[in-house]
Amino acid sequence: MLSTLLGTPLYTTNYGSAYIGDALELLEHLESESIDLVMTSPPFALQREKDYGNVEQKDYVDWLFSFCKKLYRVLKPEGSFVIDLGGAYKSKRPVRSLYNYRILIKLCDELDFRLAEEFFWYNPSKLPSPIEWVNKRKIRAKDSVNTIWWLSKTDFPKANVSKVLVPYSERMKKLQANPEKYYKPKARPSGHDISSAFANDNGGAIPSNLLQIPNTESNSRYMQLCKAAGIATHPARFPQKLPAFFIDFLTDPGDLVLDIFAGSNTTGAAAEAVERNWLAFEQNPAYLAASAFRFMDVNQGVDEATKIFQKLLLMPENEHIAGVRSKTLL
């Protein structure tokens, strides 16, 4: 049950509510052990200041830890906390910062979070960076992998990998079609005892913890409407397939998903698509107002969508728009 102290959401959909505000304050108004999954990507500990706001690298770990302390309280015992953290270099040095590892150790040592598993998001479309060390001096390879920590309060959080199976390789398909030709059941040097059941078709292969997902959103409803309306998109979006993977893996329909650094609310859109309830917290009114584009009906035109954006941006604190998919908003 959500506390009424959260106030009035900026907008609601069939499954979620989006709130403007500081997550540190909004988290105080959530019931203890009420959230099934926290899926978020905070501003990274970069050296350059970004439009979406980021904290000085030297202060970053303590800053992020203050949010995580409050997340621990609202997370269900069997729930999960998944945090996407990009890497960074130290100022003016070709040496990597350890901030993303320091926050992991601090969360496990001081809050008793358990590292259920580490994931790595490989973005093959990422441009070479940092420019100084990769493009100019050519002494480093491009940084194209983010660390993603899957944390939990117990050793056995709710999870079902059979819900996120991936297509079999062509080699595996051939093996399934003619197992006698490609392998013999026997114990392997690794200790695995490969039986004849190895060739069974289980609907897909178990995914690895390396998630290859290009961040090339260009034709989504959100991008189309932002461009047509002349509205700046959020500059640090992750692809919807990333939160979708963890929502499918770690939740069931009807569960509650929270993103405390919602930005353009990709997490909310991913949750909505599979009938999970969701909450989005975001400090920047313009980013959150534009995020409503993700939920608008395909028949809503640019003029109508722009009017809704302007209405949201100027919305008094005690009002909100309900049912963003509805055509009755105006």
Protein Blocks (a to p, Z undefined) as FASTA:
>chain_A
ZZfklopafbdcfkbccdeddfklmmmmpcehkbfbdcdddddddfbdcfkopadfklmm
mmmmmmmmmmmmmpcfklccdddddddddehiacdcfklmmmmmmmmmmnopacfbacdd
ddfkbccddfklmmmnopaccdfbdcdddddfbfbdcddfklmcccddfklmmmmmmmml
moccdddfkopacdfklmpcehiacddfbdcdddfbfkbmklmmmmmnopacdfbbccfk
lmmmmmmmmmcehiacddfblonommmmmmmmnopacddddfblklmmmmmmmmgcfklc
fklmmmmmmmmmmpcfkbccehjlbmklZZ
